[in-house]
């Protein structure tokens, strides 16, 4: 996926306090978002669904905004 954007609480602090763990999380991110099995749009739509299911409107809005800006996902999709 384009860029490394983490919205989870504490991930930014890991970069300074536990760089080895931050690198591990970053590598997991690259593995998950590699686009080899599912295309990026499908992966992003799944991420939106997961975020929406957690009833976090702020995070859901960020996911949707990112999907539109980065991947051109439409309302119909």
N, CA, C and O atoms as a MOPAC input file, in Angstrom:
PM7 MOZYME 1SCF
protein

 N      0.84900 1    -1.17200 1     0.00000 1
 C      0.00000 1     0.00000 1     0.00000 1
 C      0.88700 1     1.22500 1     0.00000 1
 O      1.98400 1     1.20200 1     0.55800 1
 N      0.43500 1     2.26500 1    -0.60400 1
 C      1.21400 1     3.49800 1    -0.65500 1
 C      1.43200 1     4.05400 1     0.74000 1
 O      0.48100 1     4.21900 1     1.50500 1
 N      2.67400 1     4.33900 1     1.07000 1
 C      2.98400 1     4.98700 1     2.34300 1
 C      2.74000 1     4.08600 1     3.54100 1
 O      1.99900 1     3.10700 1     3.45600 1
 N      3.35100 1     4.41800 1     4.62400 1
 C      3.14600 1     3.68500 1     5.86200 1
 C      2.39300 1     4.58300 1     6.82300 1
 O      2.98900 1     5.41300 1     7.51000 1
 N      1.08900 1     4.41500 1     6.86900 1
 C      0.26900 1     5.21400 1     7.75300 1
 C     -0.35400 1     4.28200 1     8.76500 1
 O     -1.06600 1     3.34200 1     8.41100 1
 N     -0.07800 1     4.55000 1    10.02500 1
 C     -0.61900 1     3.73200 1    11.09500 1
 C     -1.53800 1     4.57700 1    11.94600 1
 O     -1.15200 1     5.64100 1    12.43200 1
 N     -2.74800 1     4.10300 1    12.12200 1
 C     -3.70000 1     4.83400 1    12.94300 1
 C     -3.86500 1     4.19500 1    14.30700 1
 O     -4.51200 1     4.77900 1    15.17700 1
 N     -3.30300 1     3.01800 1    14.52400 1
 C     -3.43000 1     2.35200 1    15.81000 1
 C     -2.72600 1     3.12600 1    16.91100 1
 O     -1.67500 1     3.73000 1    16.69900 1
 N     -3.32400 1     3.09400 1    18.08200 1
 C     -2.73900 1     3.78300 1    19.22400 1
 C     -1.38400 1     3.16400 1    19.56500 1
 O     -1.25400 1     1.94300 1    19.64400 1
 N     -0.40400 1     3.99600 1    19.76300 1
 C      0.89000 1     3.54200 1    20.23700 1
 C      1.90300 1     3.17400 1    19.17500 1
 O      3.08600 1     3.04300 1    19.49000 1
 N      1.49300 1     3.00200 1    17.94100 1
 C      2.44500 1     2.53800 1    16.92400 1
 C      3.56400 1     3.55300 1    16.69600 1
 O      4.71400 1     3.17100 1    16.47900 1
 N      3.23900 1     4.81400 1    16.74200 1
 C      4.28200 1     5.82800 1    16.53700 1
 C      5.31100 1     5.80200 1    17.66300 1
 O      6.50100 1     6.00900 1    17.42400 1
 N      4.85700 1     5.55000 1    18.88500 1
 C      5.78200 1     5.47400 1    20.00900 1
 C      6.72700 1     4.28000 1    19.88400 1
 O      7.86400 1     4.32700 1    20.35400 1
 N      6.25000 1     3.21500 1    19.25000 1
 C      7.09600 1     2.03800 1    19.05500 1
 C      8.34200 1     2.37400 1    18.24300 1
 O      9.41800 1     1.82500 1    18.48000 1
 N      8.18300 1     3.27700 1    17.29100 1
 C      9.30500 1     3.60700 1    16.41900 1
 C     10.50200 1     4.09800 1    17.22000 1
 O     11.64300 1     3.77400 1    16.89200 1
 N     10.25300 1     4.87700 1    18.26700 1
 C     11.34400 1     5.39700 1    19.09100 1
 C     11.72700 1     4.45500 1    20.23200 1
 O     12.91000 1     4.24200 1    20.49900 1
 N     10.72400 1     3.89600 1    20.89900 1
 C     11.01200 1     3.09700 1    22.08600 1
 C     11.41800 1     1.65500 1    21.78200 1
 O     12.22600 1     1.07400 1    22.50700 1
 N     10.86600 1     1.07900 1    20.72500 1
 C     11.14900 1    -0.31400 1    20.35400 1
 C     11.27500 1    -0.43000 1    18.83900 1
 O     10.39900 1    -0.99600 1    18.18400 1
 N     12.36400 1     0.10500 1    18.27600 1
 C     12.49900 1     0.11500 1    16.81800 1
 C     12.43900 1    -1.27400 1    16.18600 1
 O     11.96100 1    -1.41500 1    15.06000 1
 N     12.91200 1    -2.29300 1    16.88400 1
 C     12.87500 1    -3.64900 1    16.32800 1
 C     11.43200 1    -4.13900 1    16.17900 1
 O     11.08900 1    -4.78000 1    15.18500 1
 N     10.59600 1    -3.83600 1    17.16200 1
 C      9.19400 1    -4.21000 1    17.08500 1
 C      8.47200 1    -3.38800 1    16.01400 1
 O      7.61900 1    -3.91100 1    15.29700 1
 N      8.81200 1    -2.11300 1    15.90900 1
 C      8.23300 1    -1.26000 1    14.86400 1
 C      8.57200 1    -1.83000 1    13.48500 1
 O      7.71100 1    -1.88500 1    12.60700 1
 N      9.83900 1    -2.25700 1    13.29200 1
 C     10.23100 1    -2.84600 1    12.00400 1
 C      9.43200 1    -4.10500 1    11.70800 1
 O      9.03500 1    -4.33900 1    10.56700 1
 N      9.19400 1    -4.92000 1    12.73900 1
 C      8.40500 1    -6.13600 1    12.55700 1
 C      6.99100 1    -5.79500 1    12.10500 1
 O      6.46700 1    -6.40300 1    11.17200 1
 N      6.37500 1    -4.82000 1    12.76900 1
 C      5.03200 1    -4.39500 1    12.39200 1
 C      5.04100 1    -3.84200 1    10.96300 1
 O      4.12700 1    -4.11900 1    10.18600 1
 N      6.05900 1    -3.07200 1    10.62000 1
 C      6.16400 1    -2.52000 1     9.26900 1
 C      6.27500 1    -3.62600 1     8.23000 1
 O      5.66800 1    -3.53700 1     7.16300 1
 N      7.04000 1    -4.65700 1     8.52900 1
 C      7.17800 1    -5.77400 1     7.59400 1
 C      5.87300 1    -6.53100 1     7.44600 1
 O      5.53300 1    -6.97600 1     6.35000 1
 N      5.13800 1    -6.68300 1     8.53600 1
 C      3.82800 1    -7.33200 1     8.45000 1
 C      2.92600 1    -6.50800 1     7.54400 1
 O      2.20500 1    -7.05800 1     6.71100 1
 N      2.96800 1    -5.19300 1     7.70600 1
 C      2.17100 1    -4.30500 1     6.86000 1
 C      2.50300 1    -4.52400 1     5.38800 1
 O      1.59600 1    -4.61200 1     4.56000 1
 N      3.77700 1    -4.61300 1     5.05200 1
 C      4.17800 1    -4.82400 1     3.65800 1
 C      3.70600 1    -6.16800 1     3.13500 1
 O      3.32900 1    -6.28200 1     1.96900 1
 N      3.72200 1    -7.18700 1     3.98400 1
 C      3.27600 1    -8.51700 1     3.57500 1
 C      1.77600 1    -8.53300 1     3.31300 1
 O      1.31300 1    -9.09700 1     2.32200 1
 N      1.02800 1    -7.91000 1     4.21000 1
 C     -0.42700 1    -7.89500 1     4.07800 1
 C     -0.86300 1    -7.08100 1     2.87000 1
 O     -1.77200 1    -7.48300 1     2.14400 1
 N     -0.22300 1    -5.94300 1     2.65200 1
 C     -0.62600 1    -5.02600 1     1.58300 1
 C      0.23800 1    -5.18500 1     0.33400 1
 O      0.60900 1    -4.19000 1    -0.28800 1
 N      0.56200 1    -6.41900 1    -0.03900 1
 C      1.45600 1    -6.60900 1    -1.18400 1
 C      0.73800 1    -6.61200 1    -2.52600 1
 O      1.38500 1    -6.46000 1    -3.56200 1
 N     -0.57800 1    -6.78100 1    -2.53700 1
 C     -1.33500 1    -6.74900 1    -3.79500 1
 C     -1.19800 1    -7.99900 1    -4.63400 1
 O     -1.65800 1    -8.01800 1    -5.77600 1
 N     -0.58200 1    -9.04500 1    -4.11000 1
 C     -0.37900 1   -10.26100 1    -4.89800 1
 C     -1.62300 1   -11.13100 1    -5.00100 1
 O     -1.90300 1   -11.67600 1    -6.06800 1
 N     -2.37100 1   -11.27100 1    -3.92000 1
 C     -3.55000 1   -12.13400 1    -3.93900 1
 C     -4.80800 1   -11.32400 1    -4.20700 1
 O     -5.60000 1   -11.65700 1    -5.08900 1
 N     -4.98200 1   -10.26200 1    -3.44200 1
 C     -6.10900 1    -9.35300 1    -3.64500 1
 C     -5.56900 1    -8.01700 1    -4.10600 1
 O     -4.54900 1    -7.54700 1    -3.60300 1
 N     -6.24600 1    -7.40500 1    -5.05900 1
 C     -5.79600 1    -6.09400 1    -5.50800 1
 C     -5.97600 1    -5.08000 1    -4.37700 1
 O     -6.71500 1    -5.32900 1    -3.42500 1
 N     -5.30300 1    -3.95000 1    -4.48600 1
 C     -5.31200 1    -2.93800 1    -3.43800 1
 C     -6.71100 1    -2.40300 1    -3.13600 1
 O     -7.04200 1    -2.15100 1    -1.97700 1
 N     -7.52500 1    -2.22900 1    -4.16300 1
 C     -8.87500 1    -1.72000 1    -3.92400 1
 C     -9.67200 1    -2.68600 1    -3.05400 1
 O    -10.35400 1    -2.27300 1    -2.11600 1
 N     -9.58200 1    -3.96200 1    -3.36900 1
 C    -10.29500 1    -4.96500 1    -2.57100 1
 C     -9.78800 1    -4.97400 1    -1.14000 1
 O    -10.57800 1    -5.04200 1    -0.19900 1
 N     -8.47200 1    -4.90700 1    -0.97100 1
 C     -7.89600 1    -4.87800 1     0.37100 1
 C     -8.38200 1    -3.65600 1     1.14100 1
 O     -8.69800 1    -3.75500 1     2.32700 1
 N     -8.44400 1    -2.51600 1     0.47900 1
 C     -8.87900 1    -1.29400 1     1.14000 1
 C    -10.35200 1    -1.36400 1     1.51500 1
 O    -10.74100 1    -0.91100 1     2.59100 1
 N    -11.17700 1    -1.93100 1     0.63200 1
 C    -12.59000 1    -2.08400 1     0.94800 1
 C    -12.78800 1    -2.99200 1     2.15700 1
 O    -13.67300 1    -2.74600 1     2.97600 1
 N    -11.98500 1    -4.02100 1     2.27200 1
 C    -12.03400 1    -4.89400 1     3.44900 1
 C    -11.62500 1    -4.11500 1     4.69600 1
 O    -12.25200 1    -4.24500 1     5.74700 1
 N    -10.58000 1    -3.31300 1     4.57900 1
 C    -10.13000 1    -2.49500 1     5.71100 1
 C    -11.22400 1    -1.52200 1     6.14600 1
 O    -11.41100 1    -1.29600 1     7.34200 1
 N    -11.94500 1    -0.94800 1     5.18700 1
 C    -13.05400 1    -0.04900 1     5.51700 1
 C    -14.13500 1    -0.81500 1     6.27400 1
 O    -14.66700 1    -0.32500 1     7.27000 1
 N    -14.45600 1    -2.00400 1     5.80600 1
 C    -15.46300 1    -2.82800 1     6.47800 1
 C    -15.07000 1    -3.19000 1     7.89800 1
 O    -15.89900 1    -3.15200 1     8.80700 1
 N    -13.81200 1    -3.54000 1     8.08900 1
 C    -13.33000 1    -3.86800 1     9.43100 1
 C    -13.41600 1    -2.64900 1    10.33500 1
 O    -13.88400 1    -2.74100 1    11.47000 1
 N    -12.96900 1    -1.51900 1     9.83500 1
 C    -13.00700 1    -0.29400 1    10.63400 1
 C    -14.43800 1     0.10000 1    10.96200 1
 O    -14.72900 1     0.48800 1    12.09400 1
 N    -15.32700 1     0.00700 1     9.99400 1
 C    -16.73400 1     0.35300 1    10.22300 1
 C    -17.36300 1    -0.58100 1    11.25500 1
 O    -18.19500 1    -0.15200 1    12.05400 1
 N    -16.97300 1    -1.84500 1    11.24200 1
 C    -17.54400 1    -2.80200 1    12.18900 1
 C    -17.12000 1    -2.51600 1    13.62600 1
 O    -17.74900 1    -2.99500 1    14.57000 1
 N    -16.06400 1    -1.74300 1    13.78700 1
 C    -15.58700 1    -1.38900 1    15.12400 1
 C    -16.29400 1    -0.13900 1    15.66000 1
 O    -15.99400 1     0.32000 1    16.76200 1
 N    -17.22400 1     0.40500 1    14.88800 1
 C    -18.01800 1     1.56800 1    15.28400 1
 C    -17.13900 1     2.75400 1    15.67200 1
 O    -17.38100 1     3.42400 1    16.67500 1
 N    -16.11100 1     2.99900 1    14.85200 1
 C    -15.22500 1     4.13800 1    15.07900 1
 C    -15.36800 1     5.07300 1    13.88200 1
 O    -14.66100 1     4.91700 1    12.88700 1
 N    -16.28000 1     6.04500 1    13.97200 1
 C    -16.54500 1     6.89500 1    12.80600 1
 C    -15.32900 1     7.68800 1    12.33400 1
 O    -15.16700 1     7.91200 1    11.13500 1
 N    -14.48000 1     8.10900 1    13.25400 1
 C    -13.29300 1     8.87700 1    12.86600 1
 C    -12.33900 1     8.02600 1    12.01900 1
 O    -11.86300 1     8.46700 1    10.97300 1
 N    -12.06900 1     6.80700 1    12.48200 1
 C    -11.17500 1     5.90900 1    11.75000 1
 C    -11.79000 1     5.48800 1    10.41700 1
 O    -11.09200 1     5.38300 1     9.40900 1
 N    -13.09800 1     5.24800 1    10.42200 1
 C    -13.77800 1     4.86100 1     9.18600 1
 C    -13.68700 1     5.98000 1     8.15800 1
 O    -13.43600 1     5.73600 1     6.97800 1
 N    -13.89300 1     7.20400 1     8.61800 1
 C    -13.80400 1     8.35600 1     7.71600 1
 C    -12.39400 1     8.47800 1     7.12800 1
 O    -12.24200 1     8.78100 1     5.94500 1
 N    -11.37200 1     8.24500 1     7.94300 1
 C     -9.98600 1     8.29400 1     7.44900 1
 C     -9.74300 1     7.21200 1     6.40400 1
 O     -9.10100 1     7.46100 1     5.38400 1
 N    -10.25600 1     6.01400 1     6.65900 1
 C    -10.09000 1     4.91700 1     5.70100 1
 C    -10.76200 1     5.25900 1     4.37400 1
 O    -10.19300 1     5.03900 1     3.30500 1
 N    -11.96500 1     5.79200 1     4.45200 1
 C    -12.70300 1     6.13800 1     3.23000 1
 C    -11.99200 1     7.25500 1     2.47900 1
 O    -11.84200 1     7.18500 1     1.26000 1
 N    -11.55500 1     8.27900 1     3.19600 1
 C    -10.85100 1     9.40400 1     2.55000 1
 C     -9.58700 1     8.90400 1     1.85300 1
 O     -9.30300 1     9.28900 1     0.71900 1
 N     -8.84100 1     8.05500 1     2.53000 1
 C     -7.62900 1     7.48300 1     1.95300 1
 C     -7.95500 1     6.65100 1     0.70800 1
 O     -7.23500 1     6.70800 1    -0.28900 1
 N     -9.04000 1     5.88200 1     0.77500 1
 C     -9.43800 1     5.04000 1    -0.36300 1
 C     -9.76400 1     5.88800 1    -1.58800 1
 O     -9.41200 1     5.53400 1    -2.71300 1
 N    -10.42900 1     6.99400 1    -1.35800 1
 C    -10.79500 1     7.88200 1    -2.47200 1
 C     -9.56000 1     8.56900 1    -3.03700 1
 O     -9.35400 1     8.59000 1    -4.25100 1
 N     -8.73800 1     9.13200 1    -2.15400 1
 C     -7.57300 1     9.90800 1    -2.59400 1
 C     -6.48100 1     9.05300 1    -3.22100 1
 O     -5.91400 1     9.42200 1    -4.25000 1
 N     -6.18800 1     7.93000 1    -2.61400 1
 C     -5.05500 1     7.11200 1    -3.06500 1
 C     -5.44600 1     6.13700 1    -4.16600 1
 O     -4.69100 1     5.93500 1    -5.11600 1
 N     -6.62800 1     5.52900 1    -4.04200 1
 C     -6.99800 1     4.46300 1    -4.96400 1
 C     -8.15900 1     4.79700 1    -5.89300 1
 O     -8.52000 1     3.99400 1    -6.75300 1
 N     -8.74100 1     5.97600 1    -5.72000 1
 C     -9.85000 1     6.35500 1    -6.58800 1
 C    -11.09200 1     5.51700 1    -6.41100 1
 O    -11.87400 1     5.36500 1    -7.35000 1
 N    -11.29100 1     4.97100 1    -5.22800 1
 C    -12.46400 1     4.14300 1    -4.96500 1
 C    -13.70800 1     5.01900 1    -5.03400 1
 O    -13.73500 1     6.13300 1    -4.50900 1
 N    -14.72600 1     4.49700 1    -5.68600 1
 C    -15.96900 1     5.24900 1    -5.87400 1
 C    -16.99500 1     4.87400 1    -4.81100 1
 O    -16.84900 1     3.87800 1    -4.10300 1
 N    -18.02700 1     5.68900 1    -4.71700 1
 C    -19.11400 1     5.43600 1    -3.77000 1
 C    -19.77600 1     4.08200 1    -4.07000 1
 O    -20.15200 1     3.35500 1    -3.15100 1
 N    -19.91200 1     3.75700 1    -5.32800 1
 C    -20.53600 1     2.50100 1    -5.71800 1
 C    -19.70800 1     1.30000 1    -5.26400 1
 O    -20.25700 1     0.27400 1    -4.86100 1
 N    -18.41000 1     1.43600 1    -5.33000 1
 C    -17.55400 1     0.32300 1    -4.88400 1
 C    -17.65800 1     0.15000 1    -3.38800 1
 O    -17.01300 1    -0.73400 1    -2.82300 1

